[in-house]
Amino acid sequence: MATTAPPQSALGDSTIEREAERWMNDPYGHFGYHNTRIHSLPREEVEAVQLAAMNLRLQERRGQVQMLAKLADAQGIDGVSSLEGLAPLLMPHDIYKSYPTSLLAKQQFAKLNGWLGKLTRHDLTGVDVSQCDSIDSWLTKIRDETPLDVGASSGSSGTCSFYPKSKQDYRLSMMGMRVQLAQKFGEDPKPGDIDDKIHAIIPLYKDGHASMGAFGKYSCEIFAKGDPDFWHYCFDFKLSSDLMWLAARLRAAAAKGDVSKVDVPETLLARRAEWEQQQANMPAQQLAFVNEMIGKLQGQRVFVMSTSNLLYAAAKRGLEEGLSGVFAPDSVFMGGGGAKGVPLPDDLEEVIEAFFNTKRMISSYGMTEMNSFSVLCEHDRYHVLPWVTPYLLDLDSGQPLPRSGKQTGRAAFFDMTADSCWGGLVTGDVVTIDWDHPCECGRTSYAMEKKIQRVTEIQGGGDDKISCAATPGAQAEAMEFLTGFGG
């Protein structure tokens, strides 16, 4: 459904536009790094600022991001007069893996640069990738010569996604963790919550282009304040995007019943044993690392970002050995995924909280394609930050569901803080939001229920056939433009 730019007055006065610019460019600084203020804003004010930001970003980004310009032009959208009006410009998450897989197999990184350059405002035409002989060398070249630090997915579906995230995007994501996790809602920030160095314990990698590698590096900046003595990681090497892709292709070949046909360069296939050895050694190394940190940093304030099952294993063993309450009580523990289909123990949170001396293990909902993490409150709801506009889309039509009552649909978001590209995203997740009733925790921000499912789970497996609010003709035209490589 095409919409045209609303009259200037419909965007709100200049005060709202100035407020929108502050949210877009430095949201945490604007609110004094105060978590309670951020989640206590009147919803009417939030939605007015969101609408102003949408129009400001659209005016700015359509001249910078070629894919957005194609999608907007094809639908005649110059501006929006309602939050729902932006839905046709939300881009499906699989657009970031829409390149032909053969480009990776043939190491045609110049063409991949051409594809990626259509999705970001940063110019990649001057980046010479002719000497790149691997995914890692390609992404490192981009990181060294541009503001980008491209996020690469693990390729669990068989194809890696490459999201043109910037270094500024990553820093904002990590600051969001510090502001939301280190402060208790309802209280003012305590001395040191923002400015002090906090030991960052990352039982993962020193570096990497996937989030599990990149977040370790940026935790050093935001939590450890750049002090290497406060930055602790398990693996003193980079998480290899090439090995992740190799693993994905091996899984895809196995699913087809022929592991002999793996479309990767021979030089990469030769590293299969290296990857298998890494996978075999990881659990023992991670457990040993956590145990080392327990002994080294006992009684100190720490930030721990890990999988829940690893924290549980370390805590269970420690309690059995008579240890408990090992870190300072104002430490921050964020768990998440990693169970790999194995149900987590019923006593998981109880064991972790007792051993690590924390009142609560916090989890969050987020993804590489967004700057903002939604943190789970004590009433088991993920609260969306005010500079992110959530949408629920009908699974069949892709049209936005009413922003009233209790609704369940495909999650989509517009993140006005996106620095490097367009912030509109359609996910593969199904979530539930009660639009009318604020959460009992006291936060006024919109909140998603804890139960989040993949669309493929609900639809019985197979590929996720994403239906977007954009017109089919506009989608097809934009995708043809994105994946057209010429000769």
Salt bridges, closest charged atoms under 4 A:
GLU19 OE1 - ARG22 NH1 3.42
GLU19 OE2 - HIS30 NE2 2.87
GLU60 OE1 - ARG57 NH1 2.69
GLU60 OE1 - ARG61 NH1 3.57
ASP73 OD1 - ARG62 NH2 2.27
ASP78 OD1 - ARG62 NH1 3.41
GLU145 OE2 - LYS141 NZ 2.85
ASP149 OD1 - ARG143 NH1 3.72
ASP149 OD2 - LYS217 NZ 2.94
GLU187 OE1 - LYS190 NZ 2.79
ASP188 OD1 - HIS34 NE2 2.78
ASP193 OD1 - ARG301 NH2 3.03
ASP207 OD2 - ARG143 NH2 2.95
ASP207 OD1 - LYS217 NZ 3.49
GLU221 OE1 - ARG171 NE 2.80
ASP227 OD2 - LYS197 NZ 2.77
ASP236 OD1 - LYS206 NZ 3.62
ASP263 OD1 - ARG249 NE 2.90
GLU274 OE1 - ARG271 NE 2.99
GLU276 OE2 - ARG272 NE 3.16
GLU321 OE2 - ARG317 NE 3.38
ASP330 OD2 - ARG301 NE 3.45
ASP347 OD2 - LYS316 NZ 3.74
GLU378 OE1 - ARG443 NH1 3.65
ASP419 OD1 - ARG121 NH2 2.91
ASP419 OD2 - HIS122 NE2 3.98
ASP429 OD1 - ARG454 NH1 2.56
ASP434 OD2 - HIS437 ND1 3.23
GLU440 OE1 - ARG381 NH1 2.68
GLU449 OE2 - LYS406 NZ 2.87
ASP464 OD2 - ARG410 NH1 2.86
